[in-house]
Amino acid sequence: MSDGRIGVTKTYKLYVGGKFPRSESGRVYPVNDAKGTFLANAAHASRKDVRDAVAAARKAFPGWSGATAYNRGQVLYRVAEMLEGRREQFIAEVCAAENVNAKKAESIVDAAVDRWVWYAGWTDKVASVLGASNPVAGPYFSFSVPEPTGVVGVLAPQTSSLLGLVSVVAPVIATGNTCVVVSSHHRPLPAVTLSEVMATSDLPGGVVNLLTGNAAELGPWLASHADVNALDLCGAPEVIRAELERTAAGTVKRVLRASAKEPDWTRRPDITRLRAYLEHKTVWHPMGV
C-alpha cells in the first residue's frame, strides 16, 4: 500500500467587498510557473464581476476617503506588517511566477514591504505638499486642498507580479481612493496572496477589489463603466490602449497612460502616482468672518 498522497489542487477566488466570491461566470483558468508546471486554478472574472467590484468600491469610498490621513497611514503600515509575516510564502510565489532565484525574490518581496511603508508615510503629508494657500487680490483667504477622485480601475503590470502591483495599488488607496484591480493574467498568485493579506489586515472591505482574468477582456468594461472615475492603463495590452482611452473619455475619466516600456519598479518611487488620482478643491473665505 502506497503511503503517498495526492495533493489538493487549489482553485483561488476573487476578492470583492472584503470577501472571496467565485466568479459569476464559473470560469477558471490554469496557472503555471515559468517552467510550465501547474500551480493552481484562478478564477476568470466576468463583466458581472467587474460591476460587483465597482459597486463594492463605490460603497467603501465615503468611509475610506472620510478617514483621517493618519488612520489611512496606520492601515497601510499594517498591510506591510502582514506581508512581512508571510514573507516566505511570497518569496516562493515570486520565484515561481517570475522565474527568478530565491535571492532575487527576497529582494522583490522586501522592496514590496518597503513600498507599503513608503506610501503609508505619505498619507498625512499629501495635503501639505500638494495643497496651497493661494495669493489673491482682495479681502479673502483662498486655499486649494487635494481630494481623492473616487473609484479607480487599475490594470496591474503583467510582468512584475508583486512589486509592480503594490506600486500601482498603494498610491491609489493612500490618497483616499478605492479601486478595482485586474491582476497579471499569467502571474496572479502573488496578487491573490496579497488579497488574503488585505482581508486579514485593517483595510476595510471594498477599498481594494482584486479580479483575476484577462486585462484585454476586463479593461473595456472598466473603461466604459460610468461609476469608475479614473483608469490606470499600466498593464493594458498595447493594442487596446488607445481604444481604452477613447472609451474612458466618454465618461470623462482621468487616465494614467502606460509607458512604452514597463517601468523599473525597483527604482525609488516619486509622488507622480499620488498626484494622479487627486482633484483640487479651492475654497474662498472672506477675511474677518
C-alpha positions as CSV (number, residue, x, y, z in Angstrom):
1,M,0.0,0.0,0.0
2,S,1.5,3.3,-1.0
3,D,2.0,5.9,1.7
4,G,2.0,8.7,-0.8
5,R,-0.9,11.1,-1.3
6,I,-2.4,13.2,-4.0
7,G,-2.0,17.0,-3.4
8,V,-5.1,19.1,-3.2
9,T,-5.4,21.3,-6.3
10,K,-6.2,24.9,-5.3
11,T,-8.8,27.0,-7.0
12,Y,-8.4,30.6,-6.0
13,K,-11.3,33.0,-5.9
14,L,-11.8,36.7,-6.5
15,Y,-11.5,39.4,-3.8
16,V,-14.6,41.7,-3.8
17,G,-16.0,43.7,-1.0
18,G,-13.7,42.1,1.6
19,K,-15.0,38.6,0.7
20,F,-13.8,35.8,-1.6
21,P,-16.6,35.0,-4.1
22,R,-16.3,32.7,-7.0
23,S,-16.5,34.2,-10.4
24,E,-20.1,34.7,-11.6
25,S,-19.1,33.1,-14.9
26,G,-18.0,29.9,-13.2
27,R,-14.8,30.0,-15.3
28,V,-11.3,29.2,-14.1
29,Y,-8.0,29.0,-15.9
30,P,-4.8,27.1,-15.0
31,V,-1.8,29.0,-13.6
32,N,1.6,27.6,-14.4
33,D,5.1,28.6,-13.2
34,A,7.7,29.9,-15.5
35,K,8.7,26.4,-16.5
36,G,5.1,25.3,-17.3
37,T,4.5,23.3,-14.2
38,F,0.8,23.5,-13.0
39,L,0.4,25.5,-9.8
40,A,-3.3,26.2,-9.3
41,N,-6.5,27.4,-10.9
42,A,-7.5,31.0,-10.8
43,A,-11.0,32.5,-11.2
44,H,-11.6,34.0,-14.6
45,A,-13.6,37.2,-13.8
46,S,-16.5,38.3,-16.0
47,R,-18.3,41.6,-16.8
48,K,-20.7,40.9,-13.9
49,D,-17.7,40.5,-11.5
50,V,-16.4,43.9,-12.7
51,R,-19.8,45.5,-11.9
52,D,-19.9,43.9,-8.5
53,A,-16.4,45.1,-7.7
54,V,-17.1,48.7,-8.8
55,A,-20.3,48.7,-6.6
56,A,-18.2,47.4,-3.6
57,A,-15.5,50.1,-4.3
58,R,-18.2,52.8,-4.5
59,K,-19.8,51.7,-1.3
60,A,-16.4,51.8,0.5
61,F,-15.4,55.2,-0.8
62,P,-17.2,57.5,1.7
63,G,-15.8,55.8,4.7
64,W,-12.2,55.4,3.3
65,S,-12.0,58.9,1.9
66,G,-13.5,60.3,5.1
67,A,-11.0,58.6,7.4
68,T,-8.2,60.7,8.7
69,A,-4.9,60.6,6.8
70,Y,-3.2,59.3,9.9
71,N,-5.6,56.4,10.1
72,R,-5.0,55.5,6.5
73,G,-1.3,55.5,7.1
74,Q,-1.8,53.1,10.0
75,V,-3.8,50.8,7.8
76,L,-1.2,50.7,5.1
77,Y,1.5,50.1,7.6
78,R,-0.5,47.2,8.9
79,V,-0.6,45.7,5.4
80,A,3.2,45.9,5.3
81,E,3.4,44.1,8.7
82,M,1.1,41.3,7.5
83,L,3.0,41.0,4.2
84,E,6.3,40.7,6.2
85,G,4.7,38.0,8.3
86,R,4.0,35.9,5.1
87,R,7.4,36.7,3.6
88,E,8.4,33.1,2.9
89,Q,5.2,32.4,1.0
90,F,5.6,35.5,-1.1
91,I,9.2,34.6,-1.9
92,A,8.2,31.1,-3.1
93,E,5.4,32.6,-5.2
94,V,7.5,35.2,-6.8
95,C,10.2,32.6,-7.6
96,A,7.6,30.5,-9.4
97,A,5.8,33.4,-11.2
98,E,8.8,35.4,-12.3
99,N,11.4,32.6,-12.8
100,V,14.0,34.3,-10.5
101,N,16.2,32.8,-7.9
102,A,15.5,32.9,-4.2
103,K,17.9,35.8,-3.5
104,K,16.2,38.0,-6.2
105,A,12.8,37.0,-5.0
106,E,13.8,38.0,-1.5
107,S,14.8,41.5,-2.7
108,I,11.5,41.9,-4.6
109,V,9.4,40.9,-1.5
110,D,11.4,43.2,0.7
111,A,11.0,46.1,-1.7
112,A,7.2,45.4,-1.8
113,V,7.1,45.7,2.0
114,D,9.2,48.8,2.0
115,R,6.9,50.3,-0.7
116,W,3.8,49.9,1.5
117,V,5.7,51.6,4.3
118,W,6.8,54.5,2.0
119,Y,3.3,55.2,0.9
120,A,2.0,54.8,4.4
121,G,4.3,57.7,5.4
122,W,2.9,59.9,2.7
123,T,-0.8,59.7,3.7
124,D,-0.6,62.6,6.1
125,K,1.8,64.7,4.0
126,V,0.0,64.9,0.7
127,A,-2.3,67.7,1.7
128,S,0.6,70.0,2.8
129,V,2.8,69.1,-0.2
130,L,0.1,69.3,-2.9
131,G,-2.2,71.8,-1.3
132,A,-1.7,75.5,-1.3
133,S,-2.6,78.9,0.1
134,N,-3.3,81.0,-2.9
135,P,-2.3,84.7,-3.3
136,V,-5.4,86.7,-4.2
137,A,-6.1,90.4,-4.8
138,G,-8.9,91.1,-2.3
139,P,-10.0,90.6,1.3
140,Y,-10.2,86.8,1.0
141,F,-8.4,83.7,2.0
142,S,-8.0,81.2,-0.8
143,F,-7.0,77.6,-0.2
144,S,-6.6,74.7,-2.6
145,V,-7.0,71.3,-0.9
146,P,-6.3,67.9,-2.7
147,E,-9.2,65.4,-2.5
148,P,-9.5,61.8,-3.8
149,T,-11.0,61.3,-7.2
150,G,-13.2,58.3,-6.3
151,V,-13.1,54.8,-7.7
152,V,-10.0,53.9,-9.8
153,G,-9.8,51.0,-12.2
154,V,-6.2,49.6,-12.2
155,L,-4.8,47.2,-14.9
156,A,-1.9,45.9,-13.0
157,P,1.6,45.2,-14.5
158,Q,1.7,41.9,-16.3
159,T,5.4,41.0,-15.6
160,S,6.0,42.4,-12.1
161,S,3.5,40.3,-10.2
162,L,4.1,41.7,-6.7
163,L,6.3,44.8,-6.6
164,G,4.6,46.3,-9.7
165,L,1.2,45.5,-8.3
166,V,2.0,47.2,-4.9
167,S,3.5,50.2,-6.7
168,V,0.2,50.9,-8.6
169,V,-2.3,50.0,-5.8
170,A,-0.7,51.6,-2.7
171,P,-0.7,55.2,-4.0
172,V,-4.4,54.9,-5.1
173,I,-5.6,54.0,-1.6
174,A,-3.0,56.1,0.2
175,T,-4.8,59.2,-1.2
176,G,-8.2,58.1,-0.1
177,N,-9.4,56.4,-3.3
178,T,-10.9,52.9,-3.6
179,C,-10.0,50.6,-6.5
180,V,-10.8,47.7,-8.7
181,V,-7.6,45.9,-9.8
182,V,-7.1,43.4,-12.6
183,S,-4.0,41.3,-11.7
184,S,-1.4,39.9,-14.0
185,H,-3.1,37.2,-16.1
186,H,-0.3,34.7,-16.2
187,R,1.2,35.6,-12.8
188,P,-1.8,36.1,-10.5
189,L,-0.8,34.1,-7.4
190,P,1.2,36.8,-5.6
191,A,-1.8,39.1,-6.1
192,V,-4.2,36.5,-4.7
193,T,-2.0,36.1,-1.6
194,L,-1.8,39.9,-1.3
195,S,-5.6,40.0,-1.2
196,E,-5.5,37.4,1.6
197,V,-3.2,39.8,3.5
198,M,-5.6,42.7,2.9
199,A,-8.5,40.6,4.1
200,T,-6.8,39.9,7.4
201,S,-5.4,43.4,8.0
202,D,-7.3,46.5,9.0
203,L,-8.2,47.5,5.4
204,P,-12.0,47.9,5.1
205,G,-13.7,45.6,2.7
206,G,-14.2,47.2,-0.7
207,V,-11.3,49.6,-0.6
208,V,-9.3,47.2,-2.8
209,N,-11.1,44.7,-5.0
210,L,-8.9,42.2,-6.9
211,L,-10.0,40.4,-10.0
212,T,-8.0,37.7,-11.8
213,G,-8.6,37.2,-15.5
214,N,-7.7,38.8,-18.8
215,A,-7.0,42.6,-18.9
216,A,-7.9,42.7,-22.6
217,E,-11.4,41.4,-21.7
218,L,-12.0,43.2,-18.4
219,G,-10.3,46.5,-19.3
220,P,-13.0,47.8,-21.7
221,W,-15.7,47.2,-19.1
222,L,-13.8,49.3,-16.6
223,A,-13.2,52.0,-19.2
224,S,-16.9,52.3,-20.0
225,H,-18.3,52.0,-16.5
226,A,-19.9,55.3,-15.5
227,D,-19.1,54.8,-11.8
228,V,-15.3,54.4,-12.4
229,N,-13.7,57.8,-12.1
230,A,-10.1,57.1,-13.2
231,L,-8.2,54.4,-15.0
232,D,-4.6,53.2,-14.8
233,L,-3.6,51.6,-18.1
234,C,-0.2,50.3,-16.8
235,G,-0.9,46.6,-17.6
236,A,-3.2,47.1,-20.6
237,P,-2.2,45.3,-23.8
238,E,-0.6,47.9,-26.1
239,V,-3.0,47.1,-29.0
240,I,-6.1,48.3,-27.0
241,R,-4.7,51.2,-25.0
242,A,-5.8,53.9,-27.5
243,E,-9.3,52.4,-27.6
244,L,-9.5,52.3,-23.8
245,E,-8.6,56.0,-23.7
246,R,-11.3,56.8,-26.2
247,T,-13.8,54.8,-24.2
248,A,-12.8,56.3,-20.9
249,A,-13.3,59.8,-22.4
250,G,-17.0,59.0,-22.8
251,T,-17.4,59.2,-19.0
252,V,-14.7,61.9,-18.5
253,K,-12.3,59.6,-16.6
254,R,-8.9,60.6,-15.5
255,V,-6.5,58.3,-17.4
256,L,-2.9,57.4,-16.4
257,R,-1.3,56.3,-19.6
258,A,1.0,53.4,-19.8
259,S,4.6,54.0,-20.7
260,A,6.0,52.4,-23.9
261,K,8.2,50.1,-21.7
262,E,7.1,48.8,-18.3
263,P,8.8,50.9,-15.6
264,D,11.6,49.6,-13.4
265,W,9.6,49.0,-10.3
266,T,12.8,48.6,-8.2
267,R,13.6,52.2,-8.5
268,R,12.6,54.6,-5.7
269,P,9.1,55.9,-6.3
270,D,8.1,59.5,-6.6
271,I,4.8,61.3,-6.0
272,T,3.6,61.1,-9.6
273,R,1.1,58.3,-8.8
274,L,0.0,60.1,-5.6
275,R,-0.8,63.1,-7.7
276,A,-2.6,61.2,-10.5
277,Y,-5.8,60.5,-8.6
278,L,-6.3,63.7,-6.7
279,E,-8.5,66.6,-7.5
280,H,-8.2,70.1,-6.0
281,K,-11.0,71.9,-4.3
282,T,-10.4,75.7,-3.9
283,V,-12.1,77.5,-1.1
284,W,-12.6,81.2,-0.8
285,H,-13.3,82.7,2.6
286,P,-13.8,86.4,3.4
287,M,-11.3,87.8,5.9
288,G,-12.7,88.8,9.3
289,V,-15.7,86.4,9.1
